[in-house]
Each structure stands twice: as C-alpha cells, then as structure tokens.
C-alpha cells in the first residue's frame, strides 16, 4: 500500500527566511514529491520566482502557505497526508513531446483540489492573506521600527565590549517579549541582529 513520508519541521521559525535586499520574506509552501513519496514544508530559496525543473514538470507539487510556525506546518501535513496518499497512488510519468512529466489521474486531481481547498488556496493555487489560518499558527513578523524603541543600549546595558553571545541573548529576549504581545508563540524581527550590532559599533566609535 502506498504511504507518504512526512519530513517534519524541527524549529519553530524554520519556515521564515528574509534575504538581505528583499522587501518581504520568502514565500513558503508545502511540497508533495511524487517520486520520493514525501511531504515537507519549506521556504522558497529562489529570488525572483523561479522554480526547479521537477516543479515545472509536475513531479514536485507545491502548495503556498503563510509563514507557519513549525508545529502548525507539521499538523497541516498530517491533515493532508491521506489526500497525498491518494495522489501517490494515481499518477504516471509520461513523455509530453519535450520532457518527461508527471500526469495525475482523475482521483489524484480530485485529491489535489481538496488539498488546495484545505490550505485555503483559490483557483489555480492563488493564495490569500493568512488563508484561514489562525494567528496562533503564524510566525509573528515584526519590522525593526515596530520592535525597537531606540533605548536598547541603556535598557540592556550594551557597550562597545558586549559580546556577540550577549547580543544574541538580547535579541532572543526582545523577540520573546514580542511573542507575548500577540497570539503567535513565535516572533521574528528582520534586521534585529544588525540593529543591535550597529548600536555596539556606534558605542565603539564614540569611545575611540
């Protein structure tokens, strides 16, 4: 009997990735690999919307999701696993005249439509904000202006000699406090590490 292997997220913020120079975090998705018979959740490592050949040819089926915490992503993969099994049992690899591609059978197409509906996706995989997920399922995304007040050096005792380890502890304290402000149990702040190191560098310049 066909089964599906779920590759589980191991970190709460595993699906969050915001590359330098980009205005938004990377898109995230759940992927069913028809050949490897596996489900996983990941962020899009490509900048600019490109996709691997395996996705283009239908062997890896990607379904857009918001930036979920790891626990929520794992739960959702468990929920759609029976539908994924139906897809794995009803597809074939064919030559389309140019490439080998994956062709879904009738039941596989129906199961895929149910996956998209379960994930709150619209026609042709169009995604909507939050897609019906609760705030507690989402990683709380903060910008640097909303997360800091400009007095962190005084508040946390940052000096020119403060170690990287101590700055990491301060960053964890700030994000932990932010997580307590909303329903999400996980908060991330794009640019927080650079901000704290910038405070240290500024103090070093003043003391030079």
Number of C-alpha atoms within 10 A of each C-alpha: 4 10 14 21 16 16 12 16 18 10 10 17 19 17 23 23 19 15 13 10 6 9 8 11 17 21 20 21 21 20 19 27 21 24 13 12 18 19 24 18 26 23 20 19 14 11 11 8 9 11 12 9 11 16 17 13 16 17 23 21 18 20 20 23 24 23 26 30 24 24 16 19 26 20 13 16 22 16 13 18 20 15 19 27 21 20 24 23 17 16 18 14 16 11 10 11 7 6 10 14 19 22 18 19 16 12 15 20 16 14 20 20 18 16 20 21 14 14 22 20 21 13 9 8 15 12 17 13 10 16 17 12 15 12 14 15 21 23 25 24 19 18 12 16 11 9 17 15 9 11 11 15 14 9 9 12 10 20 16 17 10 13 13 13 9 12 18 15 11 19 18 16 13 18 21 15 15 21 19 12 12 13 14 19 20 23 23 23 20 18 14 23 16 11 16 20 18 12 17 21 16 13 16 13 9 9 9 6
